[in-house]
Amino acid sequence: MSQFAGKTAIISGGAEGIGFSIAQAVGKRGMNVVLGDIDAAQLQQAEDKLTAQGVAVHTVQMDVSKQEQWQEIATQAQARFGNIHMLVNNAGVSGTPGDVEHTDASDWQWVLGVNLMGVVYGTAAIAPLLKAHGEGGWLINVASMAGMMGVPYGGSYTATKVAVVGMSECWHAELAPHNIQVSVLCPAFVKTRINLAHRNRQAEYTDDRVSGGAASEQLSALAEHMQSVVDAGLDPEVVGERVVEAITAGELYIFTHPNYRSAVQARSRAIDEAFERAAASPLLQHVLHEKIASFS
Ligand SMILES: NC(=O)c1ccc[n+]([C@@H]2O[C@H](COP(=O)([O-])OP(=O)(O)OC[C@H]3O[C@@H](n4cnc5c(N)ncnc54)[C@H](O)[C@@H]3O)[C@@H](O)[C@H]2O)c1
């Protein structure tokens, strides 16, 4: 019997795209699936498709950036299926590509609210439930290749994805004693509706971006380019299967695009070379052989 069978997963942003593909992949292996998403119509479609595939599914319309709504999905998930074994923090939005002076505060708040605080609130609400039964489980955070390297004109998105990678590393150490395996998924481009994320932008994040001038032409060319690379991206169904493959192997970092390896290596090399220069600085010789702090 699969190690997933009869267990229960909560998946945020699971109504479509990558979240839905993970729901299908774990559902196929016998997990009960609870989908939380802001989009009620898509949720209904997702529920119908999973039910037709024989998956036990429960859906909750919610906004991940509202802390109290996590209590509601936790209560409903437990009432329907009992113990919770997996949380997938997947809901995310692209923000509006732009240079820093053309990204308004409301855009930052939207992206930080969903991509960062959504993950914080979700983990804070559900991690205690993963620990409570002592059977162990999984916490899977969906970051991005943008969590591994800065993406020009994507400052707010990059900030949240780097944070999700960092938090996953923290939680990996914190939750290991509870037999909860933490993984962080870092895909490059996947063929979803991520670039149409404004369709679900909450009303409180009014878009008062100043537009016009050369910058805006450049930015619409950039938006078109982003759309073309997403359109040419990986089939989301492959991503769901890849997640199952990687968590079965106990991987912390989950990659779906091995072709990006050299770009991440170049970043690691640049960081290593910066350490070399610090090590050679006469100012820092007294620090060079000091014991480093350990927190675990
Ligand atoms: N598609 C890509 O190329 C790509 C690459 C790297 C990382 N990602 C990440 O994958 C995750 C899933 O994105 P996707 O590509 O499947 O996009 P998508 O737009 O197809 O799916 C995102 C889902 O999140 C939901 N959502 C949006 N705001 C929400 C909110 N406030 N509360 C609850 N649900 C909300 C949407 O309704 C949708 O169902 C995101 O975190 C995204 O950043 C995507």
The ligand as a Tripos MOL2 file, in Angstrom:
@<TRIPOS>MOLECULE
LIG
   44    48     1     0     0
SMALL
NO_CHARGES

@<TRIPOS>ATOM
      1 N1          3.6020   28.7190  -13.5640 N.am      1 LIG1
      2 C1          4.8740   28.9510  -13.3700 C.2       1 LIG1
      3 O1          5.6610   29.1590  -14.3250 O.2       1 LIG1
      4 C2          5.4360   28.9550  -11.9730 C.ar      1 LIG1
      5 C3          6.8360   28.9040  -11.8230 C.ar      1 LIG1
      6 C4          7.3560   28.9060  -10.5390 C.ar      1 LIG1
      7 C5          6.5300   28.9290   -9.4410 C.ar      1 LIG1
      8 N2          5.1730   28.9810   -9.6070 N.ar      1 LIG1
      9 C6          4.3560   29.0260   -8.4050 C.3       1 LIG1
     10 O2          3.4180   27.9680   -8.4280 O.3       1 LIG1
     11 C7          2.2970   28.3080   -7.5950 C.3       1 LIG1
     12 C8          1.0090   27.9850   -8.3260 C.3       1 LIG1
     13 O3          0.9050   28.8450   -9.4510 O.3       1 LIG1
     14 P1          0.3820   28.3540  -10.8800 P.3       1 LIG1
     15 O4          1.4810   28.5380  -11.8300 O.co2     1 LIG1
     16 O5         -0.2800   27.0420  -10.7590 O.co2     1 LIG1
     17 O6         -0.6630   29.5340  -11.1830 O.3       1 LIG1
     18 P2         -2.2520   29.5250  -11.3340 P.3       1 LIG1
     19 O7         -2.6240   30.9490  -11.4610 O.co2     1 LIG1
     20 O8         -2.6430   28.5600  -12.3900 O.co2     1 LIG1
     21 O9         -2.7500   28.9470   -9.9410 O.3       1 LIG1
     22 C9         -2.6960   29.6990   -8.7550 C.3       1 LIG1
     23 C10        -3.8930   29.3240   -7.8950 C.3       1 LIG1
     24 O10        -3.8330   30.1230   -6.6820 O.3       1 LIG1
     25 C11        -5.1370   30.6740   -6.4510 C.3       1 LIG1
     26 N3         -5.0250   31.9110   -5.6610 N.ar      1 LIG1
     27 C12        -4.5820   33.1210   -6.0630 C.ar      1 LIG1
     28 N4         -4.6700   34.0090   -5.0480 N.ar      1 LIG1
     29 C13        -5.1750   33.3420   -3.9830 C.ar      1 LIG1
     30 C14        -5.4850   33.7140   -2.6480 C.ar      1 LIG1
     31 N5         -5.3190   34.9710   -2.2020 N.pl3     1 LIG1
     32 N6         -5.9790   32.7660   -1.8120 N.ar      1 LIG1
     33 C15        -6.1970   31.4970   -2.2510 C.ar      1 LIG1
     34 N7         -5.9170   31.1020   -3.5200 N.ar      1 LIG1
     35 C16        -5.4070   32.0090   -4.3710 C.ar      1 LIG1
     36 C17        -5.7110   30.8940   -7.8350 C.3       1 LIG1
     37 O11        -7.1200   31.0210   -7.8150 O.3       1 LIG1
     38 C18        -5.2170   29.6460   -8.5660 C.3       1 LIG1
     39 O12        -6.1050   28.5690   -8.4220 O.3       1 LIG1
     40 C19         2.4660   29.7830   -7.2220 C.3       1 LIG1
     41 O13         2.9800   29.8840   -5.9120 O.3       1 LIG1
     42 C20         3.4920   30.2660   -8.2430 C.3       1 LIG1
     43 O14         4.2300   31.3670   -7.7840 O.3       1 LIG1
     44 C21         4.6070   28.9910  -10.8550 C.ar      1 LIG1
@<TRIPOS>BOND
     1     1     2 1
     2     2     3 2
     3     2     4 1
     4     4     5 ar
     5     4    44 ar
     6     5     6 ar
     7     6     7 ar
     8     7     8 ar
     9     8     9 1
    10     8    44 ar
    11     9    10 1
    12     9    42 1
    13    10    11 1
    14    11    12 1
    15    11    40 1
    16    12    13 1
    17    13    14 1
    18    14    15 2
    19    14    16 1
    20    14    17 1
    21    17    18 1
    22    18    19 2
    23    18    20 1
    24    18    21 1
    25    21    22 1
    26    22    23 1
    27    23    24 1
    28    23    38 1
    29    24    25 1
    30    25    26 1
    31    25    36 1
    32    26    27 ar
    33    26    35 ar
    34    27    28 ar
    35    28    29 ar
    36    29    30 ar
    37    29    35 ar
    38    30    31 1
    39    30    32 ar
    40    32    33 ar
    41    33    34 ar
    42    34    35 ar
    43    36    37 1
    44    36    38 1
    45    38    39 1
    46    40    41 1
    47    40    42 1
    48    42    43 1
@<TRIPOS>SUBSTRUCTURE
     1 LIG1         1 GROUP 0 **** ****
